[in-house]
């Protein structure tokens, strides 16, 4: 499995802590996560839920920045809860945190509106970075999940063997920054480009990789060895 790449440095010291709600039907898991985040001043756990319906109710009541959502819970489960939160206009973003990475789990969760999908064996610092990225609206995918999304997110009509036209040096730079969770504005600043130029590079590299979005581009980049080895975060 690829090695980890830190998505972003720790939050600024003067930043308000990110608020979290932990939704998991196992008390031991909830206690462990609460203790982990309590040890870092950059986070504050404002509530817990043991089932899907409770997760929706408490999220709407407490308005956290991020919900850590397990998938297989009573009262509707995580996917139904994610869809309900999206339908009701909840501000909170959802980071799925589960032990399951099969297509039947990952795709419905992402389609329902989850911002990220991480497995419970993720290291502490990777989880913290994923929560920060999720709060900013940047997608975070576990490597196994990213790989599974490659085929499902390919451009409509793309053949089984997408174009192997090599990426330009600049396109590789842009893709590498996308893989670190960098926004278009941040990429433009880092490479001294306009945002419009960054979008043009993205359009070209999407076409060369046979994909339609950032998540699939990063997954394909790792699959083809363009990005070397690393933990996929988009």
C-alpha positions, 0 to 999 in steps of 0.5 A: 500500500502507498505510503502516507503523504500529509495533506496539510500542516497543522491548523494555525495556533490562533484558529478556532477549534474545528467542532466535531460530531462522532457517529458510531454505534460502538461506545469504545470507538466513540470514546477512543476518538473523543479522547484522541481529538480532546488531546489536540487544541485544534478540535472540539467534540461537541456531540456523539450519536449511536445511530443514523437517525440520532446522527441527523438530529444531533448534527442539525441541533449542534451544527458541527463543522465535521461529522465523523460518520460510520456506515453500518449503524442502526436506525438507517445507517450512515448512507441514509444519514448523509443523504438526509443531512444533505437534503435538509441543508446541513452545514456540516461536512461528512467524513466517513470513517469505517472499516468497509471499503467495498464498492457497495459501501464507498460509492453510495456514501460518496454519491449521498454527499460524503466529502471524504472516506477514510478507513479506521486503520488510518494513522492519527495524523492522517485522520487529523489532516483528513478532518481539516481537509473535510472542513474546508470542503476538500475530498479525502479518499483512502487509497483503496477507495481511490483505486475503486473509484477509478473505473466508476469516475472515468469520463463517459464514453472513455474506452477501456484503455484511456489515452496514454498521452504523457502529462506535461511537466506543468500538468504533473506539478498541478496533479501533484498539488491536487493530490495534496488537497490544494485548491485551485487558488492555492495552486495558482499562488504556488505556481505563479499562475492565474486560476484560469490557467490552472483550470485549463491545465486540469482540463487537459490532464483530465482528458489525458487521464480519461477522468472527469474530476479531481478524485479520479485524476489522483487515483489514476495518477497513483495507478499509473505511477505518475504520482509515485507512491503516496496516500491519496488525498484530494 
